[in-house]
Amino acid sequence: MRSLLILLALAAASSAEEITPVAAILKDKKSYDRRFSCVAGKSSVLFTKVSRNKHAYFTVWIADGDAKLKVFGYGKPQFLEGERIEACGVFSVEHQHSGRVFYDEMSAKVILREGEIGKGRVALTQTDARLITTHP
């Protein structure tokens, strides 16, 4: 019962993911800067690495038509290069981390594979993107 109440409260406080076209973000970067959103498309150029502090991370490009957006994520990717994916997270025009500057990149909190794209599995708020689980 508690899980159901939490799920209902989360659904009321947020909305199911709306997939934003990559071209729309790139066309109006300042409007999307530091906002949480979801994009979907074919993944390419998957790069994985483990930091000196032993934290796994990856970057991947998501192509939606002719538009491409770089996506960063922590952990090991649960998808293969070339698969269609949905990435939900915060887009930044400019982001600094560990003394480096990154431009026009989405930092993903949730990534879904082909069969789960656009199925309402992600709760988006102004401050977060979370996977909605259906089991306790």
N, CA, C and O atoms as a GROMACS GRO file, in nm:
protein
  544
    1MET      N    1   0.082  -0.119   0.000
    1MET     CA    2   0.000   0.000   0.000
    1MET      C    3   0.088   0.126   0.000
    1MET      O    4   0.058   0.223  -0.070
    2ARG      N    5   0.195   0.123   0.080
    2ARG     CA    6   0.284   0.239   0.088
    2ARG      C    7   0.345   0.269  -0.048
    2ARG      O    8   0.356   0.386  -0.088
    3SER      N    9   0.385   0.164  -0.120
    3SER     CA   10   0.444   0.182  -0.253
    3SER      C   11   0.346   0.248  -0.349
    3SER      O   12   0.384   0.333  -0.429
    4LEU      N   13   0.220   0.208  -0.340
    4LEU     CA   14   0.117   0.265  -0.426
    4LEU      C   15   0.098   0.414  -0.395
    4LEU      O   16   0.084   0.494  -0.487
    5LEU      N   17   0.097   0.450  -0.268
    5LEU     CA   18   0.082   0.591  -0.230
    5LEU      C   19   0.200   0.674  -0.278
    5LEU      O   20   0.182   0.786  -0.325
    6ILE      N   21   0.321   0.620  -0.267
    6ILE     CA   22   0.439   0.691  -0.315
    6ILE      C   23   0.431   0.710  -0.466
    6ILE      O   24   0.461   0.818  -0.517
    7LEU      N   25   0.391   0.606  -0.538
    7LEU     CA   26   0.379   0.613  -0.683
    7LEU      C   27   0.275   0.717  -0.724
    7LEU      O   28   0.298   0.794  -0.817
    8LEU      N   29   0.162   0.720  -0.656
    8LEU     CA   30   0.057   0.817  -0.687
    8LEU      C   31   0.103   0.960  -0.655
    8LEU      O   32   0.074   1.052  -0.731
    9ALA      N   33   0.175   0.978  -0.545
    9ALA     CA   34   0.225   1.112  -0.511
    9ALA      C   35   0.328   1.158  -0.612
    9ALA      O   36   0.330   1.275  -0.651
   10LEU      N   37   0.414   1.067  -0.655
   10LEU     CA   38   0.514   1.100  -0.755
   10LEU      C   39   0.449   1.137  -0.888
   10LEU      O   40   0.491   1.232  -0.953
   11ALA      N   41   0.348   1.062  -0.927
   11ALA     CA   42   0.277   1.091  -1.052
   11ALA      C   43   0.206   1.226  -1.045
   11ALA      O   44   0.200   1.298  -1.145
   12ALA      N   45   0.151   1.260  -0.930
   12ALA     CA   46   0.082   1.387  -0.916
   12ALA      C   47   0.179   1.505  -0.918
   12ALA      O   48   0.144   1.613  -0.966
   13ALA      N   49   0.300   1.485  -0.866
   13ALA     CA   50   0.397   1.594  -0.858
   13ALA      C   51   0.476   1.612  -0.987
   13ALA      O   52   0.548   1.710  -1.002
   14SER      N   53   0.464   1.520  -1.078
   14SER     CA   54   0.543   1.526  -1.201
   14SER      C   55   0.457   1.483  -1.319
   14SER      O   56   0.338   1.456  -1.305
   15SER      N   57   0.520   1.479  -1.434
   15SER     CA   58   0.448   1.434  -1.552
   15SER      C   59   0.526   1.322  -1.618
   15SER      O   60   0.648   1.313  -1.603
   16ALA      N   61   0.455   1.237  -1.690
   16ALA     CA   62   0.523   1.132  -1.765
   16ALA      C   63   0.608   1.200  -1.870
   16ALA      O   64   0.580   1.311  -1.916
   17GLU      N   65   0.713   1.131  -1.906
   17GLU     CA   66   0.808   1.195  -1.996
   17GLU      C   67   0.747   1.230  -2.131
   17GLU      O   68   0.671   1.152  -2.190
   18GLU      N   69   0.781   1.348  -2.175
   18GLU     CA   70   0.748   1.391  -2.310
   18GLU      C   71   0.881   1.395  -2.383
   18GLU      O   72   0.976   1.458  -2.336
   19ILE      N   73   0.888   1.328  -2.495
   19ILE     CA   74   1.014   1.323  -2.568
   19ILE      C   75   1.028   1.450  -2.652
   19ILE      O   76   0.944   1.480  -2.737
   20THR      N   77   1.136   1.523  -2.625
   20THR     CA   78   1.165   1.648  -2.695
   20THR      C   79   1.255   1.617  -2.814
   20THR      O   80   1.355   1.547  -2.799
   21PRO      N   81   1.223   1.667  -2.931
   21PRO     CA   82   1.312   1.645  -3.046
   21PRO      C   83   1.449   1.707  -3.021
   21PRO      O   84   1.459   1.819  -2.970
   22VAL      N   85   1.554   1.635  -3.057
   22VAL     CA   86   1.691   1.685  -3.039
   22VAL      C   87   1.707   1.819  -3.112
   22VAL      O   88   1.771   1.910  -3.059
   23ALA      N   89   1.651   1.831  -3.231
   23ALA     CA   90   1.662   1.955  -3.308
   23ALA      C   91   1.604   2.073  -3.234
   23ALA      O   92   1.657   2.184  -3.244
   24ALA      N   93   1.495   2.053  -3.157
   24ALA     CA   94   1.433   2.161  -3.081
   24ALA      C   95   1.528   2.212  -2.972
   24ALA      O   96   1.538   2.332  -2.950
   25ILE      N   97   1.597   2.120  -2.905
   25ILE     CA   98   1.692   2.160  -2.802
   25ILE      C   99   1.808   2.237  -2.863
   25ILE      O  100   1.847   2.342  -2.812
   26LEU      N  101   1.862   2.186  -2.973
   26LEU     CA  102   1.977   2.250  -3.036
   26LEU      C  103   1.941   2.385  -3.099
   26LEU      O  104   2.026   2.474  -3.108
   27LYS      N  105   1.817   2.399  -3.141
   27LYS     CA  106   1.773   2.525  -3.202
   27LYS      C  107   1.755   2.635  -3.098
   27LYS      O  108   1.780   2.752  -3.126
   28ASP      N  109   1.712   2.598  -2.978
   28ASP     CA  110   1.683   2.695  -2.873
   28ASP      C  111   1.752   2.653  -2.743
   28ASP      O  112   1.686   2.631  -2.642
   29LYS      N  113   1.883   2.643  -2.747
   29LYS     CA  114   1.963   2.591  -2.636
   29LYS      C  115   1.938   2.665  -2.504
   29LYS      O  116   1.928   2.602  -2.399
   30LYS      N  117   1.927   2.795  -2.510
   30LYS     CA  118   1.912   2.873  -2.386
   30LYS      C  119   1.781   2.842  -2.315
   30LYS      O  120   1.775   2.846  -2.192
   31SER      N  121   1.676   2.811  -2.390
   31SER     CA  122   1.548   2.777  -2.327
   31SER      C  123   1.554   2.643  -2.255
   31SER      O  124   1.482   2.622  -2.157
   32TYR      N  125   1.638   2.553  -2.302
   32TYR     CA  126   1.650   2.420  -2.243
   32TYR      C  127   1.764   2.410  -2.143
   32TYR      O  128   1.778   2.308  -2.075
   33ASP      N  129   1.846   2.514  -2.132
   33ASP     CA  130   1.962   2.512  -2.044
   33ASP      C  131   1.920   2.486  -1.900
   33ASP      O  132   1.836   2.557  -1.845
   34ARG      N  133   1.980   2.384  -1.840
   34ARG     CA  134   1.957   2.343  -1.701
   34ARG      C  135   1.814   2.294  -1.675
   34ARG      O  136   1.766   2.297  -1.562
   35ARG      N  137   1.747   2.251  -1.781
   35ARG     CA  138   1.612   2.194  -1.769
   35ARG      C  139   1.617   2.044  -1.791
   35ARG      O  140   1.698   1.994  -1.870
   36PHE      N  141   1.531   1.972  -1.720
   36PHE     CA  142   1.520   1.828  -1.738
   36PHE      C  143   1.426   1.798  -1.853
   36PHE      O  144   1.318   1.857  -1.863
   37SER      N  145   1.468   1.707  -1.939
   37SER     CA  146   1.385   1.665  -2.052
   37SER      C  147   1.431   1.528  -2.097
   37SER      O  148   1.528   1.473  -2.045
   38CYS      N  149   1.360   1.473  -2.194
   38CYS     CA  150   1.392   1.342  -2.251
   38CYS      C  151   1.410   1.356  -2.401
   38CYS      O  152   1.337   1.431  -2.467
   39VAL      N  153   1.508   1.285  -2.455
   39VAL     CA  154   1.530   1.279  -2.600
   39VAL      C  155   1.538   1.132  -2.638
   39VAL      O  156   1.569   1.047  -2.555
   40ALA      N  157   1.511   1.103  -2.763
   40ALA     CA  158   1.520   0.965  -2.810
   40ALA      C  159   1.579   0.962  -2.950
   40ALA      O  160   1.562   1.056  -3.028
   41GLY      N  161   1.648   0.854  -2.979
   41GLY     CA  162   1.706   0.839  -3.111
   41GLY      C  163   1.804   0.723  -3.114
   41GLY      O  164   1.816   0.647  -3.018
   42LYS      N  165   1.873   0.712  -3.225
   42LYS     CA  166   1.970   0.604  -3.244
   42LYS      C  167   2.102   0.643  -3.177
   42LYS      O  168   2.152   0.754  -3.196
   43SER      N  169   2.157   0.550  -3.100
   43SER     CA  170   2.284   0.576  -3.031
   43SER      C  171   2.401   0.547  -3.123
   43SER      O  172   2.396   0.457  -3.207
   44SER      N  173   2.507   0.625  -3.106
   44SER     CA  174   2.630   0.602  -3.183
   44SER      C  175   2.749   0.654  -3.105
   44SER      O  176   2.735   0.732  -3.011
   45VAL      N  177   2.864   0.610  -3.143
   45VAL     CA  178   2.992   0.651  -3.083
   45VAL      C  179   2.986   0.637  -2.930
   45VAL      O  180   3.008   0.734  -2.858
   46LEU      N  181   2.958   0.518  -2.884
   46LEU     CA  182   2.954   0.489  -2.742
   46LEU      C  183   3.096   0.478  -2.689
   46LEU      O  184   3.177   0.400  -2.739
   47PHE      N  185   3.126   0.558  -2.587
   47PHE     CA  186   3.259   0.562  -2.526
   47PHE      C  187   3.244   0.532  -2.378
   47PHE      O  188   3.172   0.604  -2.308
   48THR      N  189   3.310   0.428  -2.328
   48THR     CA  190   3.303   0.394  -2.186
   48THR      C  191   3.440   0.411  -2.122
   48THR      O  192   3.544   0.394  -2.187
   49LYS      N  193   3.439   0.445  -1.994
   49LYS     CA  194   3.565   0.465  -1.924
   49LYS      C  195   3.542   0.447  -1.774
   49LYS      O  196   3.430   0.458  -1.725
   50VAL      N  197   3.651   0.420  -1.702
   50VAL     CA  198   3.649   0.416  -1.556
   50VAL      C  199   3.748   0.522  -1.509
   50VAL      O  200   3.864   0.523  -1.551
   51SER      N  201   3.702   0.612  -1.421
   51SER     CA  202   3.786   0.721  -1.374
   51SER      C  203   3.896   0.671  -1.281
   51SER      O  204   3.896   0.555  -1.241
   52ARG      N  205   3.989   0.760  -1.247
   52ARG     CA  206   4.095   0.725  -1.152
   52ARG      C  207   4.037   0.684  -1.017
   52ARG      O  208   4.098   0.605  -0.944
   53ASN      N  209   3.920   0.738  -0.985
   53ASN     CA  210   3.853   0.702  -0.859
   53ASN      C  211   3.765   0.579  -0.872
   53ASN      O  212   3.684   0.549  -0.784
   54LYS      N  213   3.781   0.508  -0.983
   54LYS     CA  214   3.708   0.383  -1.010
   54LYS      C  215   3.557   0.402  -1.028
   54LYS      O  216   3.479   0.315  -0.992
   55HIS      N  217   3.517   0.517  -1.086
   55HIS     CA  218   3.377   0.542  -1.120
   55HIS      C  219   3.359   0.520  -1.270
   55HIS      O  220   3.423   0.586  -1.351
   56ALA      N  221   3.271   0.428  -1.305
   56ALA     CA  222   3.243   0.402  -1.446
   56ALA      C  223   3.152   0.512  -1.501
   56ALA      O  224   3.062   0.560  -1.432
   57TYR      N  225   3.178   0.552  -1.625
   57TYR     CA  226   3.093   0.649  -1.692
   57TYR      C  227   3.100   0.627  -1.842
   57TYR      O  228   3.185   0.552  -1.890
   58PHE      N  229   3.010   0.692  -1.915
   58PHE     CA  230   3.008   0.678  -2.061
   58PHE      C  231   2.955   0.804  -2.125
   58PHE      O  232   2.888   0.886  -2.061
   59THR      N  233   2.986   0.818  -2.252
   59THR     CA  234   2.923   0.920  -2.336
   59THR      C  235   2.873   0.850  -2.460
   59THR      O  236   2.928   0.748  -2.503
   60VAL      N  237   2.769   0.905  -2.518
   60VAL     CA  238   2.711   0.849  -2.639
   60VAL      C  239   2.640   0.962  -2.714
   60VAL      O  240   2.590   1.056  -2.652
   61TRP      N  241   2.636   0.952  -2.843
   61TRP     CA  242   2.560   1.047  -2.924
   61TRP      C  243   2.423   0.988  -2.952
   61TRP      O  244   2.411   0.869  -2.980
   62ILE      N  245   2.320   1.071  -2.944
   62ILE     CA  246   2.184   1.031  -2.982
   62ILE      C  247   2.146   1.111  -3.105
   62ILE      O  248   2.146   1.234  -3.104
   63ALA      N  249   2.114   1.039  -3.212
   63ALA     CA  250   2.075   1.103  -3.337
   63ALA      C  251   1.925   1.090  -3.357
   63ALA      O  252   1.869   0.980  -3.350
   64ASP      N  253   1.862   1.203  -3.382
   64ASP     CA  254   1.718   1.211  -3.410
   64ASP      C  255   1.708   1.281  -3.545
   64ASP      O  256   1.709   1.404  -3.551
   65GLY      N  257   1.699   1.204  -3.652
   65GLY     CA  258   1.707   1.262  -3.786
   65GLY      C  259   1.848   1.308  -3.810
   65GLY      O  260   1.943   1.232  -3.790
   66ASP      N  261   1.864   1.433  -3.854
   66ASP     CA  262   1.998   1.488  -3.878
   66ASP      C  263   2.060   1.551  -3.753
   66ASP      O  264   2.179   1.582  -3.753
   67ALA      N  265   1.982   1.570  -3.648
   67ALA     CA  266   2.031   1.635  -3.526
   67ALA      C  267   2.093   1.532  -3.431
   67ALA      O  268   2.039   1.423  -3.413
   68LYS      N  269   2.207   1.570  -3.370
   68LYS     CA  270   2.276   1.481  -3.276
   68LYS      C  271   2.303   1.556  -3.146
   68LYS      O  272   2.335   1.675  -3.146
   69LEU      N  273   2.291   1.484  -3.035
   69LEU     CA  274   2.316   1.540  -2.903
   69LEU      C  275   2.404   1.445  -2.824
   69LEU      O  276   2.380   1.324  -2.823
   70LYS      N  277   2.506   1.498  -2.758
   70LYS     CA  278   2.593   1.416  -2.675
   70LYS      C  279   2.529   1.395  -2.539
   70LYS      O  280   2.475   1.489  -2.480
   71VAL      N  281   2.535   1.272  -2.490
   71VAL     CA  282   2.475   1.235  -2.362
   71VAL      C  283   2.583   1.172  -2.274
   71VAL      O  284   2.659   1.087  -2.320
   72PHE      N  285   2.588   1.215  -2.149
   72PHE     CA  286   2.681   1.162  -2.050
   72PHE      C  287   2.602   1.083  -1.948
   72PHE      O  288   2.490   1.123  -1.912
   73GLY      N  289   2.657   0.972  -1.899
   73GLY     CA  290   2.592   0.896  -1.794
   73GLY      C  291   2.692   0.824  -1.706
   73GLY      O  292   2.801   0.788  -1.751
   74TYR      N  293   2.655   0.804  -1.581
   74TYR     CA  294   2.738   0.728  -1.488
   74TYR      C  295   2.704   0.581  -1.495
   74TYR      O  296   2.592   0.545  -1.531
   75GLY      N  297   2.799   0.496  -1.462
   75GLY     CA  298   2.780   0.352  -1.462
   75GLY      C  299   2.815   0.293  -1.597
   75GLY      O  300   2.870   0.359  -1.685
   76LYS      N  301   2.782   0.166  -1.611
   76LYS     CA  302   2.804   0.097  -1.738
   76LYS      C  303   2.675   0.105  -1.819
   76LYS      O  304   2.567   0.084  -1.764
   77PRO      N  305   2.684   0.136  -1.947
   77PRO     CA  306   2.561   0.149  -2.028
   77PRO      C  307   2.489   0.015  -2.038
   77PRO      O  308   2.552  -0.090  -2.053
   78GLN      N  309   2.358   0.020  -2.030
   78GLN     CA  310   2.274  -0.099  -2.040
   78GLN      C  311   2.216  -0.113  -2.180
   78GLN      O  312   2.108  -0.170  -2.197
   79PHE      N  313   2.287  -0.061  -2.278
   79PHE     CA  314   2.244  -0.067  -2.417
   79PHE      C  315   2.369  -0.084  -2.503
   79PHE      O  316   2.481  -0.068  -2.455
   80LEU      N  317   2.347  -0.116  -2.628
   80LEU     CA  318   2.457  -0.132  -2.723
   80LEU      C  319   2.459  -0.017  -2.822
   80LEU      O  320   2.355   0.041  -2.853
   81GLU      N  321   2.577   0.015  -2.871
   81GLU     CA  322   2.589   0.117  -2.974
   81GLU      C  323   2.504   0.075  -3.094
   81GLU      O  324   2.508  -0.040  -3.136
   82GLY      N  325   2.429   0.169  -3.148
   82GLY     CA  326   2.342   0.142  -3.262
   82GLY      C  327   2.197   0.118  -3.223
   82GLY      O  328   2.109   0.122  -3.308
   83GLU      N  329   2.171   0.092  -3.094
   83GLU     CA  330   2.034   0.073  -3.047
   83GLU      C  331   1.964   0.207  -3.037
   83GLU      O  332   2.027   0.311  -3.017
   84ARG      N  333   1.832   0.204  -3.050
   84ARG     CA  334   1.750   0.322  -3.026
   84ARG      C  335   1.728   0.332  -2.876
   84ARG      O  336   1.688   0.234  -2.812
   85ILE      N  337   1.755   0.451  -2.819
   85ILE     CA  338   1.741   0.471  -2.675
   85ILE      C  339   1.669   0.602  -2.645
   85ILE      O  340   1.656   0.689  -2.731
   86GLU      N  341   1.624   0.613  -2.521
   86GLU     CA  342   1.567   0.736  -2.469
   86GLU      C  343   1.653   0.777  -2.350
   86GLU      O  344   1.677   0.697  -2.260
   87ALA      N  345   1.700   0.901  -2.349
   87ALA     CA  346   1.779   0.954  -2.238
   87ALA      C  347   1.704   1.069  -2.174
   87ALA      O  348   1.658   1.160  -2.242
   88CYS      N  349   1.690   1.063  -2.042
   88CYS     CA  350   1.622   1.168  -1.967
   88CYS      C  351   1.720   1.225  -1.864
   88CYS      O  352   1.779   1.151  -1.786
   89GLY      N  353   1.735   1.356  -1.866
   89GLY     CA  354   1.827   1.421  -1.774
   89GLY      C  355   1.827   1.570  -1.796
   89GLY      O  356   1.733   1.625  -1.853
   90VAL      N  357   1.933   1.634  -1.751
   90VAL     CA  358   1.942   1.779  -1.759
   90VAL      C  359   2.038   1.818  -1.872
   90VAL      O  360   2.149   1.766  -1.882
   91PHE      N  361   1.991   1.910  -1.957
   91PHE     CA  362   2.072   1.961  -2.067
   91PHE      C  363   2.146   2.086  -2.017
   91PHE      O  364   2.088   2.169  -1.947
   92SER      N  365   2.273   2.098  -2.054
   92SER     CA  366   2.351   2.216  -2.017
   92SER      C  367   2.422   2.271  -2.139
   92SER      O  368   2.487   2.198  -2.214
   93VAL      N  369   2.409   2.401  -2.160
   93VAL     CA  370   2.483   2.468  -2.266
   93VAL      C  371   2.631   2.464  -2.232
   93VAL      O  372   2.715   2.440  -2.319
   94GLU      N  373   2.664   2.487  -2.104
   94GLU     CA  374   2.802   2.480  -2.056
   94GLU      C  375   2.803   2.420  -1.917
   94GLU      O  376   2.728   2.463  -1.829
   95HIS      N  377   2.888   2.320  -1.896
   95HIS     CA  378   2.894   2.250  -1.769
   95HIS      C  379   3.040   2.227  -1.732
   95HIS      O  380   3.118   2.180  -1.815
   96GLN      N  381   3.078   2.259  -1.609
   96GLN     CA  382   3.215   2.237  -1.565
   96GLN      C  383   3.219   2.123  -1.465
   96GLN      O  384   3.136   2.115  -1.374
   97HIS      N  385   3.318   2.035  -1.483
   97HIS     CA  386   3.335   1.921  -1.392
   97HIS      C  387   3.483   1.885  -1.389
   97HIS      O  388   3.544   1.864  -1.494
   98SER      N  389   3.539   1.877  -1.271
   98SER     CA  390   3.680   1.839  -1.252
   98SER      C  391   3.774   1.924  -1.336
   98SER      O  392   3.870   1.872  -1.395
   99GLY      N  393   3.748   2.053  -1.342
   99GLY     CA  394   3.836   2.143  -1.415
   99GLY      C  395   3.820   2.141  -1.565
   99GLY      O  396   3.896   2.206  -1.636
  100ARG      N  397   3.724   2.067  -1.615
  100ARG     CA  398   3.699   2.060  -1.760
  100ARG      C  399   3.565   2.125  -1.791
  100ARG      O  400   3.476   2.129  -1.707
  101VAL      N  401   3.552   2.175  -1.912
  101VAL     CA  402   3.428   2.240  -1.955
  101VAL      C  403   3.366   2.157  -2.068
  101VAL      O  404   3.433   2.117  -2.163
  102PHE      N  405   3.237   2.130  -2.054
  102PHE     CA  406   3.162   2.054  -2.154
  102PHE      C  407   3.051   2.142  -2.209
  102PHE      O  408   2.988   2.217  -2.135
  103TYR      N  409   3.028   2.134  -2.339
  103TYR     CA  410   2.929   2.218  -2.406
  103TYR      C  411   2.818   2.134  -2.469
  103TYR      O  412   2.843   2.026  -2.522
  104ASP      N  413   2.697   2.186  -2.462
  104ASP     CA  414   2.581   2.127  -2.530
  104ASP      C  415   2.570   1.977  -2.504
  104ASP      O  416   2.574   1.896  -2.597
  105GLU      N  417   2.556   1.941  -2.378
  105GLU     CA  418   2.555   1.800  -2.339
  105GLU      C  419   2.441   1.774  -2.240
  105GLU      O  420   2.408   1.859  -2.158
  106MET      N  421   2.382   1.656  -2.250
  106MET     CA  422   2.280   1.614  -2.155
  106MET      C  423   2.345   1.518  -2.056
  106MET      O  424   2.414   1.424  -2.096
  107SER      N  425   2.322   1.542  -1.929
  107SER     CA  426   2.366   1.451  -1.824
  107SER      C  427   2.246   1.364  -1.789
  107SER      O  428   2.150   1.411  -1.726
  108ALA      N  429   2.250   1.238  -1.830
  108ALA     CA  430   2.135   1.149  -1.818
  108ALA      C  431   2.122   1.089  -1.678
  108ALA      O  432   2.221   1.044  -1.620
  109LYS      N  433   2.002   1.089  -1.626
  109LYS     CA  434   1.971   1.021  -1.501
  109LYS      C  435   1.904   0.888  -1.529
  109LYS      O  436   1.916   0.794  -1.450
  110VAL      N  437   1.832   0.879  -1.643
  110VAL     CA  438   1.762   0.757  -1.682
  110VAL      C  439   1.784   0.734  -1.831
  110VAL      O  440   1.772   0.827  -1.911
  111ILE      N  441   1.815   0.610  -1.867
  111ILE     CA  442   1.824   0.572  -2.008
  111ILE      C  443   1.743   0.445  -2.027
  111ILE      O  444   1.761   0.346  -1.956
  112LEU      N  445   1.655   0.450  -2.126
  112LEU     CA  446   1.569   0.335  -2.158
  112LEU      C  447   1.603   0.282  -2.297
  112LEU      O  448   1.646   0.357  -2.384
  113ARG      N  449   1.583   0.153  -2.315
  113ARG     CA  450   1.608   0.089  -2.444
  113ARG      C  451   1.480   0.087  -2.527
  113ARG      O  452   1.372   0.125  -2.480
  114GLU      N  453   1.494   0.044  -2.650
  114GLU     CA  454   1.390   0.043  -2.754
  114GLU      C  455   1.247   0.017  -2.705
  114GLU      O  456   1.159   0.101  -2.727
  115GLY      N  457   1.221  -0.093  -2.640
  115GLY     CA  458   1.085  -0.131  -2.603
  115GLY      C  459   1.020  -0.045  -2.496
  115GLY      O  460   0.898  -0.050  -2.479
  116GLU      N  461   1.098   0.033  -2.424
  116GLU     CA  462   1.047   0.114  -2.314
  116GLU      C  463   1.033   0.262  -2.348
  116GLU      O  464   0.983   0.340  -2.266
  117ILE      N  465   1.077   0.303  -2.465
  117ILE     CA  466   1.078   0.444  -2.504
  117ILE      C  467   0.936   0.502  -2.507
  117ILE      O  468   0.847   0.446  -2.570
  118GLY      N  469   0.919   0.615  -2.438
  118GLY     CA  470   0.791   0.687  -2.441
  118GLY      C  471   0.675   0.616  -2.376
  118GLY      O  472   0.560   0.646  -2.408
  119LYS      N  473   0.701   0.521  -2.287
  119LYS     CA  474   0.594   0.442  -2.225
  119LYS      C  475   0.553   0.493  -2.087
  119LYS      O  476   0.486   0.421  -2.013
  120GLY      N  477   0.593   0.616  -2.052
  120GLY     CA  478   0.555   0.670  -1.921
  120GLY      C  479   0.633   0.609  -1.807
  120GLY      O  480   0.583   0.605  -1.695
  121ARG      N  481   0.753   0.561  -1.832
  121ARG     CA  482   0.836   0.497  -1.729
  121ARG      C  483   0.924   0.597  -1.654
  121ARG      O  484   0.993   0.560  -1.559
  122VAL      N  485   0.920   0.724  -1.696
  122VAL     CA  486   1.006   0.825  -1.634
  122VAL      C  487   0.920   0.938  -1.578
  122VAL      O  488   0.831   0.989  -1.646
  123ALA      N  489   0.948   0.975  -1.453
  123ALA     CA  490   0.881   1.090  -1.392
  123ALA      C  491   0.975   1.209  -1.403
  123ALA      O  492   1.087   1.206  -1.351
  124LEU      N  493   0.930   1.313  -1.471
  124LEU     CA  494   1.010   1.435  -1.488
  124LEU      C  495   0.955   1.544  -1.397
  124LEU      O  496   0.834   1.566  -1.390
  125THR      N  497   1.045   1.612  -1.328
  125THR     CA  498   1.008   1.731  -1.253
  125THR      C  499   1.104   1.841  -1.297
  125THR      O  500   1.187   1.820  -1.386
  126GLN      N  501   1.093   1.957  -1.237
  126GLN     CA  502   1.184   2.065  -1.272
  126GLN      C  503   1.324   2.040  -1.218
  126GLN      O  504   1.420   2.103  -1.262
  127THR      N  505   1.336   1.947  -1.122
  127THR     CA  506   1.466   1.923  -1.057
  127THR      C  507   1.517   1.780  -1.069
  127THR      O  508   1.622   1.748  -1.013
  128ASP      N  509   1.445   1.692  -1.140
  128ASP     CA  510   1.490   1.553  -1.145
  128ASP      C  511   1.421   1.474  -1.256
  128ASP      O  512   1.318   1.515  -1.311
  129ALA      N  513   1.479   1.362  -1.286
  129ALA     CA  514   1.421   1.261  -1.376
  129ALA      C  515   1.443   1.128  -1.306
  129ALA      O  516   1.556   1.093  -1.272
  130ARG      N  517   1.335   1.054  -1.284
  130ARG     CA  518   1.343   0.927  -1.212
  130ARG      C  519   1.265   0.818  -1.284
  130ARG      O  520   1.161   0.843  -1.346
  131LEU      N  521   1.319   0.698  -1.275
  131LEU     CA  522   1.251   0.580  -1.330
  131LEU      C  523   1.135   0.544  -1.240
  131LEU      O  524   1.151   0.534  -1.118
  132ILE      N  525   1.019   0.524  -1.297
  132ILE     CA  526   0.902   0.481  -1.221
  132ILE      C  527   0.901   0.329  -1.219
  132ILE      O  528   0.895   0.265  -1.324
  133THR      N  529   0.908   0.272  -1.100
  133THR     CA  530   0.904   0.127  -1.088
  133THR      C  531   0.763   0.084  -1.054
  133THR      O  532   0.688   0.156  -0.988
  134THR      N  533   0.727  -0.033  -1.102
  134THR     CA  534   0.590  -0.083  -1.078
  134THR      C  535   0.585  -0.191  -0.972
  134THR      O  536   0.478  -0.241  -0.939
  135HIS      N  537   0.699  -0.227  -0.918
  135HIS     CA  538   0.702  -0.328  -0.812
  135HIS      C  539   0.771  -0.270  -0.688
  135HIS      O  540   0.854  -0.179  -0.701
  136PRO      N  541   0.738  -0.321  -0.569
  136PRO     CA  542   0.795  -0.266  -0.445
  136PRO      C  543   0.943  -0.287  -0.431
  136PRO      O  544   1.002  -0.245  -0.331
   0.00000   0.00000   0.00000
